[in-house]
Amino acid sequence: MPAAVVILAAGSGSRVGADVNKVLLPLGPAAVLAWSVRDALALDDVARVLLVVRAGEEQAVADAVVPHLGDREVGVVTGGATRHASEWQALSALAPAIEAGEVDVVAVHDGARPLAGPDLFARTIAAAREHGGAIPVVPLGGLLPVTPVSQGGGRPSTELGTGLAGVQTPQAFRADALLAAYRLADADGFEGTDTASCLERYPADGTPLRIAAVPSTPRNLKITFPEDVDLALALSEGF
């Protein structure tokens, strides 16, 4: 069964020192956002890619990504005032496909992380299918390591709870559990700090969700400050 990828692009450019949304900044041959779009579309088992954008930026986003779509299409929804609200908007749009069993996993990615790469998307989605949820992590210096767990003969994943690591995106989860958690959060007025926190608060059937940690690297950086653009450009060489 195919997966869906949600790419959050409703942020701003204030901290990066730009007068436009940072995901629309140029990064080599493409805008920052287009890199993640290309990665998601490169996966054979991704059926839908949904961009969550700021109101009024629909045309700017189209100008940034359409040249990189080929014969593929992406959906666009308007984001909310917070990250959680934007995720809820995306899941509401995907709800019919999830309820019809057309999507088994939803991966949520920050459009300001342009260098995740198709391999990290693929490994995170695969781990979510096996464990129920998966997040990319990178070791933090001076802290305890996380513990390896099997991932069906492929590259090993690790299990959270025995150590600490930096958390990145894409974060992927079983689609039905994710939609149910966000519906409960909406009813309660709860807003999580990231996708995983909402699943942890509202586990499916009251059973704690097992979230696998997929090894990543610092290369999957988030563009936040002006120097991050130059660093991402240097790291993108060879992608």
Secondary structure, 3 states (H helix, E strand, C coil): CCEEEEEEECCCCCCCCCCCCHHHCEECCEEHHHHHHHHHHCCCCEEEEEEEECCCCHHHHHHHHHHHCCCCCCEEEECCCCHHHHHHHHHHHHHHHHHCCCCCEEEEEECCCCCCCHHHHHHHHHHHHHHCEEEEEEECCCCCCCEEECCCCCCCEEECCCCCEEECCCEEEEHHHHHHHHHHHHHHCCCCCCHHHHHHHCCHHHCCCCEEEEECCCCCCCCCCHHHHHHHHHHHCCC
